[in-house]
């Protein structure tokens, strides 16, 4: 296993960071400091080549893969940028392999003109290509042009304007966009048994975003403790504060290591379910600790919802429970049969 970044990863990461640093501001994030869907930013990312870099070459993409996508997701997490890269590119891009479907949906995504949402684990039932059921809190569903919906017999893609589709806008803990999706005898196009593939990539992508969130939250907290004084001494000079920061640093590195191990195995086509669950355990467990450390060491301003550190706390809490919290990952690991070659 080689943890060295590819040239494409380095370049994409740097480009994405420059764009998000310029584009994601307090004004663009709105009154709550996060959430929604930033359509202009989505367009900027498309024009810069960030969106199509890791999409199939058949639709004009750069043909890069999961490792490059994770590098982009980390930067999205660092900025807490409200864009649907995970669902539209990382998840949908991996299963829309049919040339016609790729041209119909991935090409508009690469141009920043479409959003795809993914609804897994809902109560959907499919019969003769028509779906009925409900799922709540589907990320970016309120702005989606189509949804990838999981039923018992496989995954289907459903257009938002199809008969029987109802999407009610919802807001999550950190005001991120989501939607209550209801389908009633709605026609869909079968994509096959790709639910587990979507689930693994979605979970891994949440870990990558969490790494970016925690990394940046720790940077902000370390900078604050170097400047803020108590009893005429900077906070960072107190041993207890140093211990909290050191523990947070170790937690962030644990998220980083387990993320890249899981990403590498998944990108190589190796059995990776246990590795993804391990990465998600650390993203949840460390996410909880680092988020609380950031708030605690900021003192009174840490609980101010208008302070920048609050959006990192809220995003970390949402990502902590995305695809299941730490305890759920441990319970899942007990049921996994791991190949000797894993």
DRENDO-1510 file (C-alpha; in Angstrom, 1 decimal, always signed):
<recs>
REC; n; res; u; v; w
REC; 1; UNK; +0.0; +0.0; +0.0 .
REC; 2; UNK; +1.3; +3.4; -1.0 .
REC; 3; UNK; -0.1; +6.4; +0.7 .
REC; 4; UNK; +1.7; +8.9; -1.5 .
REC; 5; UNK; -0.8; +11.2; -3.3 .
REC; 6; UNK; -1.0; +11.1; -7.1 .
REC; 7; UNK; -0.2; +14.2; -9.1 .
REC; 8; UNK; -3.9; +14.4; -10.0 .
REC; 9; UNK; -4.9; +14.3; -6.3 .
REC; 10; UNK; -2.5; +17.0; -5.4 .
REC; 11; UNK; -3.6; +19.3; -8.3 .
REC; 12; UNK; -7.3; +18.7; -7.8 .
REC; 13; UNK; -7.0; +19.3; -4.0 .
REC; 14; UNK; -5.1; +22.6; -4.6 .
REC; 15; UNK; -7.5; +23.8; -7.2 .
REC; 16; UNK; -10.6; +22.9; -5.2 .
REC; 17; UNK; -9.1; +24.7; -2.1 .
REC; 18; UNK; -8.4; +27.9; -4.1 .
REC; 19; UNK; -11.9; +28.0; -5.5 .
REC; 20; UNK; -13.7; +27.2; -2.2 .
REC; 21; UNK; -11.5; +29.7; -0.3 .
REC; 22; UNK; -12.6; +32.4; -2.7 .
REC; 23; UNK; -16.2; +31.4; -3.1 .
REC; 24; UNK; -17.4; +30.1; +0.3 .
REC; 25; UNK; -17.9; +33.1; +2.5 .
REC; 26; UNK; -20.1; +34.1; +5.4 .
REC; 27; UNK; -22.4; +35.9; +2.9 .
REC; 28; UNK; -22.6; +32.9; +0.6 .
REC; 29; UNK; -23.4; +30.5; +3.4 .
REC; 30; UNK; -26.3; +32.6; +4.6 .
REC; 31; UNK; -27.7; +33.6; +7.9 .
REC; 32; UNK; -27.2; +30.2; +9.6 .
REC; 33; UNK; -23.6; +30.0; +8.4 .
REC; 34; UNK; -24.1; +26.8; +6.5 .
REC; 35; UNK; -26.5; +24.7; +4.5 .
REC; 36; UNK; -28.6; +24.9; +1.4 .
REC; 37; UNK; -27.3; +24.3; -2.0 .
REC; 38; UNK; -24.9; +26.8; -3.6 .
REC; 39; UNK; -25.8; +26.6; -7.3 .
REC; 40; UNK; -23.3; +29.3; -8.4 .
REC; 41; UNK; -20.5; +27.5; -6.7 .
REC; 42; UNK; -21.6; +24.2; -8.3 .
REC; 43; UNK; -21.2; +26.0; -11.7 .
REC; 44; UNK; -17.8; +27.4; -10.8 .
REC; 45; UNK; -16.6; +24.0; -9.9 .
REC; 46; UNK; -17.9; +22.6; -13.2 .
REC; 47; UNK; -16.2; +25.4; -15.2 .
REC; 48; UNK; -12.9; +24.8; -13.4 .
REC; 49; UNK; -12.9; +21.1; -14.3 .
REC; 50; UNK; -13.3; +19.9; -10.7 .
REC; 51; UNK; -16.6; +18.1; -11.4 .
REC; 52; UNK; -15.6; +16.2; -14.5 .
REC; 53; UNK; -12.1; +15.3; -13.5 .
REC; 54; UNK; -13.2; +12.1; -11.9 .
REC; 55; UNK; -16.1; +11.3; -14.2 .
REC; 56; UNK; -15.9; +8.7; -17.0 .
REC; 57; UNK; -14.0; +9.7; -20.2 .
REC; 58; UNK; -17.1; +8.6; -22.1 .
REC; 59; UNK; -18.9; +11.7; -21.0 .
REC; 60; UNK; -15.9; +14.0; -21.4 .
REC; 61; UNK; -14.5; +13.4; -17.9 .
REC; 62; UNK; -10.9; +13.1; -16.9 .
REC; 63; UNK; -11.3; +9.4; -16.0 .
REC; 64; UNK; -9.7; +9.7; -12.5 .
REC; 65; UNK; -11.0; +7.6; -9.7 .
REC; 66; UNK; -12.0; +7.3; -6.1 .
REC; 67; UNK; -8.7; +8.5; -4.6 .
REC; 68; UNK; -9.0; +11.8; -6.5 .
REC; 69; UNK; -12.6; +12.1; -5.5 .
REC; 70; UNK; -11.7; +11.7; -1.8 .
REC; 71; UNK; -9.2; +14.5; -2.2 .
REC; 72; UNK; -11.9; +16.8; -3.5 .
REC; 73; UNK; -14.3; +15.8; -0.7 .
REC; 74; UNK; -11.7; +16.6; +2.0 .
REC; 75; UNK; -11.5; +20.2; +0.6 .
REC; 76; UNK; -15.3; +20.4; +0.5 .
REC; 77; UNK; -15.3; +19.4; +4.2 .
REC; 78; UNK; -12.7; +22.0; +5.1 .
REC; 79; UNK; -14.9; +24.7; +3.6 .
REC; 80; UNK; -18.2; +23.1; +4.7 .
REC; 81; UNK; -19.2; +23.9; +1.1 .
REC; 82; UNK; -22.9; +23.1; +0.3 .
REC; 83; UNK; -22.4; +21.2; -2.9 .
REC; 84; UNK; -23.6; +17.7; -3.9 .
REC; 85; UNK; -20.3; +16.3; -5.1 .
REC; 86; UNK; -20.7; +13.1; -3.0 .
REC; 87; UNK; -24.0; +12.0; -4.4 .
REC; 88; UNK; -23.7; +13.4; -7.9 .
REC; 89; UNK; -20.1; +12.4; -8.7 .
REC; 90; UNK; -18.8; +9.9; -6.2 .
REC; 91; UNK; -21.9; +7.8; -5.9 .
REC; 92; UNK; -23.9; +8.3; -9.1 .
REC; 93; UNK; -20.8; +8.4; -11.3 .
REC; 94; UNK; -19.8; +4.9; -10.2 .
REC; 95; UNK; -23.1; +3.2; -11.2 .
REC; 96; UNK; -24.3; +5.1; -14.2 .
REC; 97; UNK; -22.1; +3.1; -16.5 .
REC; 98; UNK; -24.7; +2.7; -19.3 .
REC; 99; UNK; -23.6; +5.1; -22.1 .
REC; 100; UNK; -27.1; +6.5; -22.6 .
REC; 101; UNK; -27.7; +7.0; -18.9 .
REC; 102; UNK; -24.2; +8.5; -18.5 .
REC; 103; UNK; -24.8; +11.0; -21.3 .
REC; 104; UNK; -28.3; +11.8; -20.0 .
REC; 105; UNK; -27.2; +12.5; -16.4 .
REC; 106; UNK; -23.5; +12.6; -15.8 .
REC; 107; UNK; -22.8; +15.0; -18.7 .
REC; 108; UNK; -25.1; +17.7; -17.2 .
REC; 109; UNK; -23.5; +17.0; -13.8 .
REC; 110; UNK; -20.1; +17.6; -15.3 .
REC; 111; UNK; -21.3; +21.0; -16.6 .
REC; 112; UNK; -22.8; +22.0; -13.3 .
REC; 113; UNK; -26.4; +21.9; -14.8 .
REC; 114; UNK; -27.7; +18.9; -12.8 .
REC; 115; UNK; -27.8; +17.4; -9.3 .
REC; 116; UNK; -28.3; +13.8; -8.5 .
REC; 117; UNK; -29.4; +12.6; -5.0 .
REC; 118; UNK; -29.2; +9.1; -3.6 .
REC; 119; UNK; -31.9; +7.5; -1.4 .
REC; 120; UNK; -30.7; +4.3; +0.3 .
REC; 121; UNK; -32.3; +2.3; +3.0 .
REC; 122; UNK; -35.8; +3.7; +2.6 .
REC; 123; UNK; -39.1; +1.9; +2.5 .
REC; 124; UNK; -39.4; +1.7; -1.3 .
REC; 125; UNK; -41.0; -1.2; -3.1 .
REC; 126; UNK; -40.6; -1.8; -6.8 .
REC; 127; UNK; -43.1; -3.7; -9.0 .
REC; 128; UNK; -42.8; -3.8; -12.8 .
REC; 129; UNK; -40.4; -0.9; -12.8 .
REC; 130; UNK; -42.6; +1.3; -10.7 .
REC; 131; UNK; -41.7; +2.5; -7.2 .
REC; 132; UNK; -43.7; +3.3; -4.1 .
REC; 133; UNK; -42.4; +4.4; -0.7 .
REC; 134; UNK; -40.9; +7.2; +1.4 .
REC; 135; UNK; -37.5; +8.2; +2.8 .
REC; 136; UNK; -36.7; +11.2; +4.9 .
REC; 137; UNK; -33.6; +13.4; +5.0 .
REC; 138; UNK; -32.3; +12.5; +1.6 .
REC; 139; UNK; -29.2; +14.8; +1.0 .
REC; 140; UNK; -29.8; +17.5; -1.7 .
REC; 141; UNK; -33.1; +15.9; -2.7 .
REC; 142; UNK; -34.8; +19.3; -2.7 .
REC; 143; UNK; -32.6; +20.5; -5.6 .
REC; 144; UNK; -32.1; +17.1; -7.4 .
REC; 145; UNK; -33.0; +16.6; -11.0 .
REC; 146; UNK; -33.1; +12.9; -10.5 .
REC; 147; UNK; -32.8; +10.4; -7.6 .
REC; 148; UNK; -31.1; +7.0; -7.3 .
REC; 149; UNK; -33.6; +5.0; -5.2 .
REC; 150; UNK; -32.9; +1.7; -3.6 .
REC; 151; UNK; -35.6; -0.9; -3.4 .
REC; 152; UNK; -35.5; -4.6; -2.3 .
REC; 153; UNK; -34.7; -5.8; -5.9 .
REC; 154; UNK; -32.1; -3.2; -6.8 .
REC; 155; UNK; -31.5; +0.5; -7.5 .
REC; 156; UNK; -33.6; +2.7; -9.9 .
REC; 157; UNK; -33.1; +6.2; -11.2 .
REC; 158; UNK; -36.1; +8.3; -11.0 .
REC; 159; UNK; -36.6; +11.8; -12.6 .
REC; 160; UNK; -37.9; +14.5; -10.3 .
REC; 161; UNK; -40.7; +15.4; -12.7 .
REC; 162; UNK; -41.9; +11.8; -13.1 .
REC; 163; UNK; -45.4; +10.9; -12.1 .
REC; 164; UNK; -46.0; +10.3; -8.4 .
REC; 165; UNK; -42.8; +12.1; -7.2 .
REC; 166; UNK; -43.1; +14.4; -4.2 .
REC; 167; UNK; -40.1; +16.1; -2.5 .
REC; 168; UNK; -40.6; +18.2; +0.5 .
REC; 169; UNK; -37.6; +20.4; +1.5 .
REC; 170; UNK; -36.0; +19.7; +4.9 .
REC; 171; UNK; -33.2; +21.2; +6.9 .
REC; 172; UNK; -30.7; +19.1; +8.8 .
REC; 173; UNK; -28.8; +19.9; +12.0 .
REC; 174; UNK; -26.3; +22.1; +10.2 .
REC; 175; UNK; -29.0; +23.5; +7.8 .
REC; 176; UNK; -27.7; +21.4; +5.0 .
REC; 177; UNK; -30.2; +20.7; +2.2 .
REC; 178; UNK; -32.3; +17.5; +2.4 .
REC; 179; UNK; -35.7; +16.3; +1.3 .
REC; 180; UNK; -38.5; +14.1; +2.3 .
REC; 181; UNK; -39.0; +11.9; -0.8 .
REC; 182; UNK; -42.3; +10.2; -1.5 .
REC; 183; UNK; -42.9; +8.0; -4.6 .
REC; 184; UNK; -46.3; +6.7; -5.6 .
REC; 185; UNK; -46.3; +4.2; -8.5 .
REC; 186; UNK; -43.5; +6.2; -10.0 .
REC; 187; UNK; -41.6; +4.9; -13.1 .
REC; 188; UNK; -37.9; +4.3; -12.8 .
REC; 189; UNK; -35.0; +2.9; -14.8 .
REC; 190; UNK; -33.4; -0.2; -13.2 .
REC; 191; UNK; -29.6; +0.1; -12.6 .
REC; 192; UNK; -29.2; -3.4; -11.0 .
REC; 193; UNK; -28.0; -4.6; -7.7 .
REC; 194; UNK; -25.7; -1.6; -6.9 .
REC; 195; UNK; -27.0; -0.6; -3.5 .
REC; 196; UNK; -23.9; -1.9; -1.6 .
REC; 197; UNK; -21.6; -0.1; -4.0 .
REC; 198; UNK; -23.5; +3.2; -3.5 .
REC; 199; UNK; -23.5; +2.6; +0.3 .
REC; 200; UNK; -19.8; +1.9; +0.5 .
REC; 201; UNK; -18.9; +5.0; -1.5 .
REC; 202; UNK; -21.4; +7.1; +0.3 .
REC; 203; UNK; -20.0; +6.1; +3.7 .
REC; 204; UNK; -16.4; +6.6; +2.6 .
REC; 205; UNK; -17.2; +10.0; +1.1 .
REC; 206; UNK; -18.7; +11.1; +4.4 .
REC; 207; UNK; -15.5; +10.0; +6.1 .
REC; 208; UNK; -13.5; +12.1; +3.6 .
REC; 209; UNK; -15.7; +15.2; +4.3 .
REC; 210; UNK; -15.4; +14.6; +8.0 .
REC; 211; UNK; -11.6; +14.6; +7.7 .
REC; 212; UNK; -11.8; +18.0; +6.1 .
REC; 213; UNK; -14.2; +19.3; +8.7 .
REC; 214; UNK; -12.1; +18.1; +11.6 .
REC; 215; UNK; -8.8; +19.2; +10.1 .
REC; 216; UNK; -10.0; +22.7; +9.6 .
REC; 217; UNK; -11.8; +22.9; +13.0 .
REC; 218; UNK; -8.5; +21.9; +14.7 .
REC; 219; UNK; -6.5; +24.5; +12.8 .
REC; 220; UNK; -9.0; +27.2; +13.8 .
REC; 221; UNK; -8.9; +26.0; +17.4 .
REC; 222; UNK; -5.1; +25.9; +17.6 .
REC; 223; UNK; -4.9; +29.4; +16.1 .
REC; 224; UNK; -7.4; +30.7; +18.6 .
REC; 225; UNK; -5.5; +29.2; +21.6 .
REC; 226; UNK; -2.3; +30.8; +20.4 .
REC; 227; UNK; -3.9; +34.3; +20.6 .
REC; 228; UNK; -6.6; +34.2; +23.3 .
REC; 229; UNK; -5.4; +35.1; +26.8 .
REC; 230; UNK; -6.6; +34.1; +30.2 .
REC; 231; UNK; -4.9; +35.4; +33.4 .
REC; 232; UNK; -2.4; +37.2; +31.1 .
REC; 233; UNK; -1.3; +33.9; +29.5 .
REC; 234; UNK; -2.3; +32.5; +26.1 .
REC; 235; UNK; -4.6; +29.5; +26.4 .
REC; 236; UNK; -2.2; +27.3; +24.5 .
REC; 237; UNK; +0.3; +27.6; +27.4 .
REC; 238; UNK; -1.9; +25.7; +29.8 .
REC; 239; UNK; -1.1; +22.0; +30.0 .
REC; 240; UNK; -4.8; +20.9; +30.0 .
REC; 241; UNK; -5.4; +22.8; +26.7 .
REC; 242; UNK; -2.3; +21.3; +25.2 .
REC; 243; UNK; -3.5; +17.8; +26.1 .
REC; 244; UNK; -6.9; +18.5; +24.5 .
REC; 245; UNK; -5.2; +19.7; +21.3 .
REC; 246; UNK; -2.8; +16.8; +21.2 .
REC; 247; UNK; -5.6; +14.3; +21.6 .
REC; 248; UNK; -7.5; +16.0; +18.8 .
REC; 249; UNK; -4.5; +15.9; +16.6 .
REC; 250; UNK; -4.2; +12.1; +17.1 .
REC; 251; UNK; -7.9; +11.7; +16.4 .
REC; 252; UNK; -7.6; +13.6; +13.1 .
REC; 253; UNK; -4.7; +11.4; +12.1 .
REC; 254; UNK; -6.7; +8.3; +12.9 .
REC; 255; UNK; -9.5; +9.5; +10.6 .
REC; 256; UNK; -6.9; +10.3; +7.9 .
REC; 257; UNK; -5.1; +6.9; +8.1 .
REC; 258; UNK; -8.3; +4.7; +8.1 .
REC; 259; UNK; -9.9; +6.8; +5.4 .
REC; 260; UNK; -7.0; +6.3; +2.9 .
REC; 261; UNK; -6.6; +2.7; +3.7 .
REC; 262; UNK; -10.3; +2.1; +3.0 .
REC; 263; UNK; -10.2; +4.3; -0.1 .
REC; 264; UNK; -7.2; +2.5; -1.5 .
REC; 265; UNK; -8.7; -1.0; -1.0 .
REC; 266; UNK; -12.1; +0.1; -2.5 .
REC; 267; UNK; -10.4; +1.7; -5.5 .
REC; 268; UNK; -8.4; -1.5; -6.1 .
REC; 269; UNK; -11.5; -3.6; -6.1 .
REC; 270; UNK; -10.5; -5.4; -2.9 .
REC; 271; UNK; -12.9; -6.4; -0.2 .
REC; 272; UNK; -13.3; -3.2; +1.7 .
REC; 273; UNK; -16.5; -3.3; +3.8 .
REC; 274; UNK; -14.6; -3.8; +7.1 .
REC; 275; UNK; -12.1; -1.0; +6.2 .
REC; 276; UNK; -14.9; +1.4; +5.3 .
REC; 277; UNK; -16.7; +0.6; +8.6 .
REC; 278; UNK; -13.4; +1.1; +10.5 .
REC; 279; UNK; -13.0; +4.5; +8.8 .
REC; 280; UNK; -16.5; +5.4; +9.6 .
REC; 281; UNK; -16.0; +4.4; +13.3 .
REC; 282; UNK; -13.1; +6.9; +13.5 .
REC; 283; UNK; -15.0; +9.6; +11.6 .
REC; 284; UNK; -17.8; +9.3; +14.1 .
REC; 285; UNK; -15.9; +8.7; +17.3 .
REC; 286; UNK; -13.1; +11.2; +16.6 .
REC; 287; UNK; -15.6; +13.6; +15.0 .
REC; 288; UNK; -17.5; +13.8; +18.3 .
REC; 289; UNK; -14.4; +14.4; +20.3 .
REC; 290; UNK; -12.7; +16.9; +18.0 .
REC; 291; UNK; -15.9; +18.9; +17.5 .
REC; 292; UNK; -16.5; +19.2; +21.2 .
REC; 293; UNK; -12.8; +20.1; +21.8 .
REC; 294; UNK; -13.2; +22.9; +19.2 .
REC; 295; UNK; -16.2; +24.3; +21.0 .
REC; 296; UNK; -14.8; +24.0; +24.5 .
REC; 297; UNK; -11.5; +25.6; +23.8 .
REC; 298; UNK; -13.2; +28.5; +22.1 .
REC; 299; UNK; -15.0; +29.2; +25.3 .
REC; 300; UNK; -18.1; +31.4; +25.1 .
REC; 301; UNK; -17.8; +32.2; +21.4 .
REC; 302; UNK; -17.8; +28.4; +20.8 .
REC; 303; UNK; -21.5; +28.3; +21.4 .
REC; 304; UNK; -22.3; +31.3; +19.3 .
REC; 305; UNK; -24.1; +30.0; +16.2 .
REC; 306; UNK; -22.8; +33.0; +14.2 .
REC; 307; UNK; -19.2; +32.1; +14.9 .
REC; 308; UNK; -17.3; +30.2; +12.2 .
REC; 309; UNK; -16.4; +27.3; +14.5 .
REC; 310; UNK; -20.1; +26.6; +15.0 .
REC; 311; UNK; -20.6; +25.5; +11.4 .
REC; 312; UNK; -17.7; +23.0; +11.8 .
REC; 313; UNK; -19.3; +21.7; +15.0 .
REC; 314; UNK; -22.7; +21.2; +13.4 .
REC; 315; UNK; -21.2; +19.7; +10.2 .
REC; 316; UNK; -19.2; +17.3; +12.3 .
REC; 317; UNK; -22.2; +16.2; +14.2 .
REC; 318; UNK; -24.2; +15.5; +11.1 .
REC; 319; UNK; -21.4; +13.5; +9.5 .
REC; 320; UNK; -20.9; +11.6; +12.7 .
REC; 321; UNK; -24.2; +10.0; +12.3 .
REC; 322; UNK; -24.3; +9.8; +8.5 .
REC; 323; UNK; -24.4; +6.0; +7.5 .
REC; 324; UNK; -24.5; +5.2; +11.2 .
REC; 325; UNK; -22.6; +6.3; +14.3 .
REC; 326; UNK; -19.6; +4.7; +16.0 .
REC; 327; UNK; -21.5; +2.0; +17.9 .
REC; 328; UNK; -23.3; +0.9; +14.7 .
REC; 329; UNK; -20.1; +0.5; +12.9 .
REC; 330; UNK; -18.7; -1.8; +15.6 .
REC; 331; UNK; -21.8; -3.9; +15.6 .
REC; 332; UNK; -21.5; -4.2; +11.8 .
REC; 333; UNK; -17.9; -5.2; +12.0 .
REC; 334; UNK; -18.9; -8.2; +14.1 .
REC; 335; UNK; -21.1; -9.5; +11.2 .
REC; 336; UNK; -18.6; -9.0; +8.4 .
REC; 337; UNK; -16.8; -12.0; +6.9 .
REC; 338; UNK; -13.5; -10.6; +5.8 .
REC; 339; UNK; -11.6; -12.3; +3.1 .
REC; 340; UNK; -8.1; -13.6; +4.0 .
REC; 341; UNK; -6.7; -11.5; +1.1 .
REC; 342; UNK; -8.2; -8.3; +2.6 .
</recs>
